[in-house]
Amino acid sequence: MSKRFDYGLILIERLKKEPNEFLDVRTIAKEHKIPMAYLEKIAQEFKKAGWLESRRGLGGGYRLAKEVSVSELIQFFEKSYEFCPMGKYAKSLS
């Protein structure tokens, strides 16, 4: 798996701990020693996917908009490939 997957999993699991609260990405990044800008970019991607809600200003941040499974995270970050039986050729499905 990739760092993006690892960071995305950390973000989702942290937000699950306080499902009704908006949490600042900066705080989560500091807690887990993750680059804040990188985690913010992942949070924005999750928001576009409909997984997170955001709120600006004081008390703002992100919270879960829906339950997200590990398998959904894997599918989100890892491209699907179609392999030929001989394993010689592959084409991306995304």
Buried (B, 14 or more C-beta within 10 A) or exposed (E): EEEBBBBBBBBBEBBEEEEEEBBBBEEBBEEBEBEBEBBBBBBBBBBEEEBBEBEEEEEEBBBBBEEBEEEBBEEBBEEEEEEEEEEEEEEEEE
